[in-house]
Amino acid sequence: MASRSIKNRPSIKKKHPSIGLLSILVVFLAVIVAGGVGVYALGSSWLQDLPDYTEADAFNTAEPTEVYANDGTTLLAKFQLENREPVELDQISPYVLEGTVATEDERFYEHGGFDIAGIARAVVVNLTGSGHEGASTITQQFVRNTILSEEMDDISFKRKIREMYLSVKLEEMYSKDEILRMYLNTINYGSGAHGIQAASKRYFSKNASDLTLAEAALLIGIPQSPTYNNPIDNRENSIKRRNLVLDRMLSNGYITQEEHDAAQAEEVNLVESIPSNDGILLYPYFTSYVRDLLTDPDGPYKYSVNEVFKGGLRVITTIDPSMQQKAEAAAAAKLETLNDAVDAAIVATDPATGHVKAMVGGKDYETQKVNLATGSGGMEGNPGRPCGSSFKTFTLIAALEAGISPQTMFDCSSPANIPGYSIPLHNSDNASYGTRSIASGFAVSSNTGFVRLEMSLGTNKVYEVAKRMGITSPLSETDPNLTLGQFNVTMLDMSKAYAAIANGGTLYESEPILQIIDRKGNVIRDNSAPEGTRVISPEVAHAATEVMKGVITGGTGTAAQLWSGQTAAGKTGTSSDYKDITFCGITPQLSVSIWLGDPENETQVNTTAADVFSNFVGAALEGQPLQEFPSAGDPPYQNYTDATFHIGGYWSSSNSSSDSTTSEEEEKPKEEKPKEEKPETPQTPEEPTQPPTEPENPGGNEPPVDPTPPPTPPVDGNEGGGETSTPVAFGTRSALPLSTVSSDLWMRDPFWLMRTWLRVA
């Protein structure tokens, strides 16, 4: 159809004779009521502040920004202020070209920008009352709708003179065909469609090149009054206008009488295609996050709204469609088993780059636009939710950086008196885990043990580690609740932080955009090989990973095990009121953070998120070769054989630095006459505060047990459960394996094994 040529169409010249200011002023003088000597000067002054018209074609080519997945072909969104899709002239049906000229400006190929004869004819028609006829040429309409769009509603002589002057200038710069193309790509066809291609798809779900004569005439009739002539809302008016267009085409010799009659008899058969209101086509939580990031004035890109919505950018994101679908499927499968009020968030990050590979921000974007993965779209002030014991990982890293071996024994008994809190702290179900290694306490997620560890290190140390590893939300440097994850964080930040552990200690900022390409095909932003920042040593990352593996192999996160045998590590989390369930897990290929909960914070969630990790990551990595985490030696652990980790949670060395032994009263539990436990003297806060609590066994009747049954002699027990005696933790030599620690303990207390045997017996 596009091969049809326009009938009676003259040859087109690139340039046109200049009409100039004097010619325009002739018209001005003809219509102005009062004139005088200053007319020329007045007209000249009206032309002093004209908008830039040298790039008029930019108005025609104002294009939407298209957002794609990482494959470069899966279209996620078209961001645009107007539904517009510019096309070339040979991509438009000749019926549209002919009908537009016949209806809007039949002398288009004869005048030089404005039509004096047309103005005179319109004046006569309008004054005699024989009808209504506009005097604006196609060029003038284009100028009014684009270059002078801000003056469109101004009906003054000044605006008309400016419009006519610019029309002349454009005719000098562009050929008639170029002006017609720009006009057809910008004119308003109603129902949000700007340009003939967008209109063709909106009303008939076809390209502009495929329009029939009747369809073309219907669309040509709309711009005169896009609301009144809209075929969706005003079918009868649109048909009358269509028939008028056909009459004009007939009278100008573009169609035959037979073609005219057949087109007028044709029924209007609309095949509507309704575009998305916000331009988002796929993965709305992720795609809206990308859109907001592009236009965030405080973000890394800082594009203006016009640059994004008119600039014709091509944005290639990091999202993996296959992985995204598997993440959504894993979340949906889990939510089917839970209360309808419960929602889910998932972020999967590539540890090697920080690229976001999958993001689930909720289950229904239409009803819940807050992105639960990023906190954007409605969470004001402090976005995110409590992550529970998933935050204990930062305390573990702070301890490793302080030179404390994960095999160091510490007190995990429950309850625990915390300075500043009048109510004791408990483990989940008040389980008393006694004295055990830090690694074991991490696996069973002992609240009492990790608050004691945090306070011995200094809460500020845990705070510093979390901030260094990419947690951006507000945290407290003094509140013991920090290690228990009672402050709001986002899954985006947690995935980023855990990724730094998975890759050996390098932090990469979460990055959803791979490339940005301008309308000319130039790559103006490339994030394919980002630079990271070393935030923890490879040795600390390796040691933390080894401890985190224990959560999955035999701790609170066994449901996260991968059926492929792929090594994984992670940490479970549950808020104190059971309203937030998290699991943050890593493999060498992915860092995944998962949240389950009620966005309204009303419904308790009695479940685990570890199985969501298993289902999603297992599917995402299916068929891929197994990989191992980066290997490294041990961190430089300190020698704590001359120190004891007390019940209160503080490290204490002997009085003499040369004395390498600890006192018997300090080191050995008294079996015959158990020492009376002296509660710590709490500091009185200004306001009564609640103790930090962090359950870690949602859905279970029994508390989690030590994941690795201790060998004989038991090291990770508390010599009988700690029900009646005051457990005393023994400092261990740094970087020693568990068996060596056991021997060391036995040598320093030869009666220890006998007492243990008697107690068990």
Buried (B, 14 or more C-beta within 10 A) or exposed (E): BBEEEBEEBEEEEEEBEEBEBEBBBEBBEEEBEEEEEEBBEBBEEBBEEEEEBEEBBBBBBBBBBBBBBBEEEBEBBBBBBBBBBBBEBEBBBBBBBBBBBBBBBBEBBEBBBBBBEBBEBBBEBBEEEEEEEBBBBBBBBBBBBBBBEEBEEBEEBBBBBBBBBBBBBBBBBBBBBBBBBBBBBBBBBBBBBBBBBBBBBBBBEBBBBEBBBBBBBBBBBBBBBBEEBBBEEBEEBBBEBBBBBBBBBBEBEBBEEEBBEBBBEBEBEBEEBEBEEBBBBBBBBBBBBBBBBBBEEEEEBEBEEEBBBBBBBBBBBBBBBEBBBBBBBBBEEBBEEBEEEBBBBBBBBBBBBBBBBBBBBBBEBEEBBBBBBBBBBEBEEEBBBBBBBBBBBBBBBBBBBBBBBBBBBBBBBBBBBBBBBEBBBBBBBEBBBBBBBBBBBBBBBBBBBBBBBBBBBBBEBBBBBBBBBBBBBEBBEEBBBBBBBBBBBBBBBBBBBBBBBBBBBBBBBBBBBBBBBBBEEEEEBEBEEEEBEEBBBBBBBBBBBBBBBBBBBBBBBBBBBBEBEBBBBBBBBBBBEBBBBBBBBBBBBBBBBBBBBBBEEEBBBEBBBBBBBBBBBBBBBEEEEEEEBBEBEBBEBBBBBBBBBBBBBBBBEBEEEEEEEBEEEBBBBEBEEEEEEEEBEBEEEEEEBEBBBBBBBBEEEEBBEBBBEBEEBBBBBBBBBBEEBBBBBBBBBBBBEBEEBBEBBBEBBEEBBEBBEEEEE
